[in-house]
Structure formats: C-alpha cells, structure tokens
Amino acid sequence: MRHHLTVSPVVAGVAAFGLLFAAGAQATMYRYTDENGRLVISNTIPQEATKRGYDILSNNGRVVETVAPAPTAEEIAAREAEKERQKQLEIQQEQDRLLLKRFSHPDQAVRAMHRKIRELEGIIQLKRGNISVISSQLDSEQSRAADMERAGRDIPETTLEKIRRLEAQIRDIEREISAQRQDIGKMKRAYEEDIKRLEEITGETRILPLEPEEN
C-alpha cells in the first residue's frame, strides 16, 4: 500500500517564501577594503568600512552598485569653496548685467559721476552761503555784546542765547558739509570701481578724466 505525502497550501507557501527569503538574503553581499587594505567580501559591512567606499554584489558575484567613499575634509572644503566661487560668479554676472543696463561705455559713467559731483558741490556751496549769513548775524550780536561790556552793562541773557544758537547753527552746517564731503568721496570711489569694471567687460577705455573740469 502506497502512502502519498500531502503538503497543505499554507505549508507550501511558507516554504516557498522561506526559499525566496534565503535567496534574497544570499543576493546581497558586500565587497570592501578593511583597515589593513585587504579586500573583503561579506554579507555584512562594518560601519567604519562604509566610509572607504564599497561594492554591493549579487549572489553570483556581479557588482550591483558601487558606493563611493565618504569625502575627506579637504574634499568637502574644496567643494564648498567651488560652490562659493560659483555663487560669487553669479553675483558678479548679475552686477555686470545691471551695470551695462546703466552704462554702455566707461565715459558714460564718468559723465554721470561728474554730474553727481557738481550737484553735491552745489549743495555744499549753498550751505557755505548759509554759514556766511549766520556768521554775519553772529558778528553783529557779538559786537553788540562787546559794546555792552565796554559800557559796563550786563549782557542780556537773550543776547547770549542768540549768540550760542547762531554758533550751534554754524557748527551743525559745518558737520553737514563734512559728512557730505565724505559722501562725495564714497560716491567717487564707487563710480571709479564701476568705470574700471566697464573697461574690463566692454573692452573700451575711458577718454574723459576722472576729475570734473572746473567751471
């Protein structure tokens, strides 16, 4: 009498899954270099070895994927430096584009600088005129106060206050002129940088002098 071995569908499914799992587990192998420089093939890889790069192999020894070594500090620094260089290059290109939108030739920038200098110098001249007017008023008040002193009279507080106010006004305007002179210097340096850059990117050389001609 023959006996037939019957395998239930559930058992067969579990067995098949086990075989597939085993095949899948065997399919992943690693090839890497250990700390002594020896080539190692294993189904596991130490964390330290992953930094040196490794290959993932199939069960027949073929390379499925190559993982590059972790970058060194020098390589990271070099990459960051290159990124920064590219960033600065993009910034410079945008600045050049905007500069060429304003001026197509270095002499155009020179003329614009001259106009701005004359405008600011005109404002300074107006302020110097104000100082002259206030100085005249101050001289008058100081002369009157001196006359009172020579006559043995007390100088009224209103006169002293007016003298102090006029002196303060002159100091304030002189500070404004000094600040404006500094602004002119900064503006000239900025224009001169633009002019130099325009000569570089257009290949044209300025003909006009940087200093405006005296009127």
C-alpha positions as CSV (number, residue, x, y, z in Angstrom):
1,M,0.0,0.0,0.0
2,R,1.5,3.3,-1.1
3,H,1.4,6.4,1.1
4,H,1.1,9.8,-0.5
5,L,2.7,12.8,1.2
6,T,0.3,15.7,1.1
7,V,1.5,19.2,1.7
8,S,-1.0,21.8,2.6
9,P,-1.1,25.0,0.5
10,V,-0.2,27.0,3.6
11,V,2.9,25.0,4.3
12,A,3.9,25.2,0.7
13,G,3.5,28.9,0.7
14,V,5.6,29.3,3.8
15,A,8.3,27.1,2.3
16,A,8.4,29.0,-0.9
17,F,8.6,32.3,1.0
18,G,11.4,30.9,3.0
19,L,13.3,29.9,-0.1
20,L,12.8,33.3,-1.7
21,F,13.9,35.0,1.6
22,A,17.0,32.8,1.7
23,A,17.7,33.6,-2.0
24,G,17.2,37.3,-1.3
25,A,19.5,37.2,1.7
26,Q,22.2,35.5,-0.3
27,A,21.8,38.0,-3.1
28,T,23.2,40.9,-1.0
29,M,27.0,40.7,-0.4
30,Y,29.5,43.5,0.2
31,R,33.0,43.9,-1.1
32,Y,35.1,46.4,0.8
33,T,38.7,47.1,1.9
34,D,39.4,46.6,5.6
35,E,41.6,48.8,7.8
36,N,44.7,46.8,6.7
37,G,43.9,47.4,3.0
38,R,42.8,43.8,2.4
39,L,39.8,43.1,0.1
40,V,36.9,41.5,2.0
41,I,33.7,40.0,0.7
42,S,31.0,39.5,3.3
43,N,27.2,39.6,3.8
44,T,27.8,42.4,6.4
45,I,30.0,45.5,6.4
46,P,31.4,47.4,9.4
47,Q,30.3,51.0,9.8
48,E,33.9,52.2,9.5
49,A,34.4,50.4,6.2
50,T,31.5,52.2,4.6
51,K,33.4,55.4,4.8
52,R,36.1,53.9,2.5
53,G,33.5,53.0,-0.2
54,Y,32.3,49.5,-1.1
55,D,30.6,47.4,-3.8
56,I,27.2,45.7,-3.4
57,L,27.4,42.2,-5.1
58,S,24.7,39.8,-6.3
59,N,24.8,36.1,-5.3
60,N,26.8,35.4,-8.5
61,G,29.5,37.9,-7.6
62,R,28.4,40.7,-10.0
63,V,28.6,44.3,-8.9
64,V,25.1,45.6,-8.4
65,E,26.0,49.0,-7.1
66,T,29.2,50.9,-6.2
67,V,29.1,53.3,-3.2
68,A,31.7,55.9,-3.3
69,P,34.0,56.7,-0.3
70,A,32.9,59.4,2.1
71,P,34.5,62.7,1.1
72,T,37.5,63.8,3.1
73,A,37.7,67.1,5.0
74,E,39.8,68.6,2.2
75,E,37.4,67.4,-0.5
76,I,34.4,68.9,1.4
77,A,36.4,72.2,1.8
78,A,37.2,72.2,-1.9
79,R,33.5,71.6,-2.8
80,E,32.4,74.4,-0.5
81,A,35.0,76.7,-2.0
82,E,33.8,75.9,-5.5
83,K,30.2,76.5,-4.5
84,E,31.1,79.8,-3.1
85,R,33.1,80.7,-6.2
86,Q,30.2,79.8,-8.4
87,K,27.9,81.9,-6.1
88,Q,30.2,84.9,-6.3
89,L,30.5,84.5,-10.1
90,E,26.7,84.5,-10.4
91,I,26.5,87.7,-8.3
92,Q,29.2,89.4,-10.4
93,Q,27.4,88.4,-13.6
94,E,24.2,89.9,-12.3
95,Q,26.0,93.1,-11.2
96,D,27.6,93.3,-14.6
97,R,24.3,93.0,-16.3
98,L,22.8,95.8,-14.2
99,L,25.9,98.0,-14.8
100,L,25.7,97.5,-18.6
101,K,22.0,98.4,-18.3
102,R,23.0,101.8,-16.9
103,F,26.1,102.5,-19.0
104,S,27.3,101.0,-22.3
105,H,30.6,102.8,-22.2
106,P,33.0,103.9,-19.4
107,D,32.7,107.6,-20.4
108,Q,29.0,107.5,-19.8
109,A,29.8,106.5,-16.2
110,V,32.4,109.3,-16.0
111,R,29.9,111.9,-17.1
112,A,27.3,110.6,-14.6
113,M,29.9,110.9,-11.9
114,H,30.8,114.5,-12.9
115,R,27.1,115.5,-12.8
116,K,26.7,114.0,-9.3
117,I,29.8,115.7,-8.0
118,R,28.7,119.1,-9.4
119,E,25.2,118.6,-7.8
120,L,26.6,117.8,-4.4
121,E,29.2,120.6,-4.6
122,G,26.4,123.0,-5.5
123,I,24.6,121.9,-2.3
124,I,27.8,122.5,-0.3
125,Q,28.1,125.9,-1.8
126,L,24.6,126.8,-0.7
127,K,25.4,125.6,2.8
128,R,28.5,127.8,2.8
129,G,26.3,130.7,1.8
130,N,24.1,129.9,4.8
131,I,27.2,129.9,7.1
132,S,28.2,133.4,5.7
133,V,24.7,134.8,6.5
134,I,24.7,133.3,10.0
135,S,28.3,134.4,10.6
136,S,27.3,137.9,9.8
137,Q,24.5,137.8,12.3
138,L,26.8,136.3,14.8
139,D,29.4,139.1,14.3
140,S,26.7,141.7,14.8
141,E,25.5,140.1,18.1
142,Q,29.0,139.6,19.4
143,S,29.8,143.2,18.5
144,R,26.8,144.5,20.3
145,A,27.6,142.3,23.4
146,A,31.2,143.7,23.4
147,D,29.8,147.2,23.3
148,M,27.7,146.5,26.3
149,E,30.6,145.0,28.2
150,R,32.8,148.1,27.5
151,A,29.9,150.3,28.7
152,G,29.8,148.3,31.9
153,R,26.3,147.0,31.2
154,D,25.2,143.4,31.7
155,I,24.7,141.4,28.5
156,P,21.0,140.3,28.4
157,E,20.5,136.5,28.5
158,T,18.5,136.7,25.3
159,T,21.6,138.1,23.5
160,L,23.8,135.4,25.0
161,E,21.3,132.7,24.0
162,K,21.1,134.1,20.4
163,I,24.9,134.0,20.2
164,R,25.0,130.4,21.4
165,R,22.2,129.4,18.9
166,L,24.0,131.1,16.0
167,E,27.3,129.3,16.9
168,A,25.5,126.0,17.1
169,Q,23.9,126.5,13.7
170,I,27.3,127.2,12.2
171,R,28.7,124.0,13.8
172,D,25.7,121.9,12.6
173,I,26.1,123.2,9.0
174,E,29.9,122.6,9.1
175,R,29.2,119.0,10.2
176,E,26.7,118.5,7.4
177,I,29.3,119.8,4.9
178,S,32.0,117.4,6.3
179,A,29.6,114.5,6.1
180,Q,28.7,115.5,2.5
181,R,32.4,115.6,1.6
182,Q,32.7,112.1,2.9
183,D,29.7,111.1,0.8
184,I,31.3,112.6,-2.3
185,G,34.4,110.6,-1.6
186,K,32.5,107.3,-1.3
187,M,30.4,108.1,-4.3
188,K,33.6,108.8,-6.4
189,R,35.2,105.5,-5.3
190,A,32.0,103.6,-6.2
191,Y,31.9,105.2,-9.7
192,E,35.6,104.6,-10.2
193,E,35.1,100.9,-9.5
194,D,32.2,100.9,-12.0
195,I,34.3,102.7,-14.6
196,K,37.1,100.2,-14.2
197,R,34.7,97.3,-14.4
198,L,33.1,98.7,-17.5
199,E,36.5,98.9,-19.1
200,E,37.1,95.2,-18.3
201,I,33.7,93.9,-19.6
202,T,33.3,96.2,-22.6
203,G,37.0,96.3,-23.7
204,E,36.6,100.0,-24.1
205,T,39.0,102.6,-22.4
206,R,37.6,105.8,-20.9
207,I,38.8,109.0,-22.6
208,L,37.4,111.6,-20.1
209,P,39.3,112.5,-17.0
210,L,38.0,111.3,-13.6
211,E,38.1,114.7,-12.1
212,P,35.5,117.1,-13.5
213,E,36.7,120.3,-15.1
214,E,36.4,123.5,-13.1
215,N,33.6,125.8,-14.2
